[in-house]
Amino acid sequence: MTENKNVVLSSVEALSSGNVEAAKAALADDATWWIPGSLPVSGTHRGKKAIFEDFLGQAQALFQPNSVSIQVRNT
């Protein structure tokens, strides 16, 4: 379980610092990313393509650069 938490935390840290390639490398090809709520990007994103192209590609267009930070509150 600790290994899974470390993967998630390192991926989020890489994303937060703008290192998308490191975040991609940290996740398995069949990773799942879930965003709660009713935002346009909310829902379950399965696989690297869905996470990095569909979800992050859409999300990036919704925010000003450097206006979003990711905080992990529980793993």
C-alpha positions in Angstrom: 0.0 0.0 0.0 2.8 2.4 0.8 4.2 1.9 -2.7 0.9 3.0 -4.2 0.8 6.1 -2.1 4.3 7.0 -3.1 3.4 6.7 -6.8 0.4 8.9 -6.4 2.3 11.5 -4.3 5.2 11.6 -6.7 2.9 11.9 -9.7 1.0 14.8 -8.1 4.3 16.5 -7.1 5.5 16.2 -10.7 2.3 17.7 -12.0 2.4 20.5 -9.5 5.9 21.5 -10.6 4.9 21.3 -14.3 6.8 18.1 -15.1 4.2 16.3 -17.1 6.6 13.7 -18.4 7.6 12.6 -14.9 4.0 12.4 -13.9 3.3 10.2 -16.9 6.3 8.0 -16.1 5.1 7.5 -12.5 1.7 6.1 -13.5 0.8 2.7 -15.0 -0.7 2.5 -18.4 -4.0 1.4 -16.9 -4.1 4.0 -14.1 -7.4 5.6 -13.0 -7.9 9.2 -12.0 -11.1 10.3 -10.4 -12.3 13.9 -10.1 -15.3 14.4 -7.9 -18.0 16.9 -8.4 -19.8 18.4 -11.4 -17.0 20.2 -13.2 -16.7 19.7 -16.9 -13.7 17.5 -16.2 -15.3 15.6 -13.3 -15.6 11.8 -13.5 -13.4 8.8 -13.9 -10.5 8.9 -16.4 -9.0 5.4 -17.1 -5.6 5.0 -18.7 -2.7 7.4 -19.4 -4.3 8.8 -22.6 -7.6 9.6 -20.8 -5.7 11.2 -17.8 -3.1 13.2 -19.7 -4.8 14.1 -22.9 -8.5 14.1 -22.2 -8.7 15.2 -18.5 -5.6 17.4 -18.2 -5.9 18.6 -21.8 -9.5 19.9 -21.0 -8.6 21.1 -17.5 -5.6 23.1 -18.7 -7.9 25.2 -20.9 -10.2 26.1 -18.0 -7.6 27.8 -15.8 -5.0 30.5 -16.0 -1.4 29.3 -15.8 -0.2 28.8 -12.2 -3.7 29.4 -10.8 -4.3 25.8 -9.6 -2.5 23.8 -7.0 -3.1 20.2 -6.1 -3.2 19.2 -2.4 -3.4 15.6 -1.4 -5.3 15.4 1.8 -5.8 11.7 2.1 -4.3 8.6 0.4 
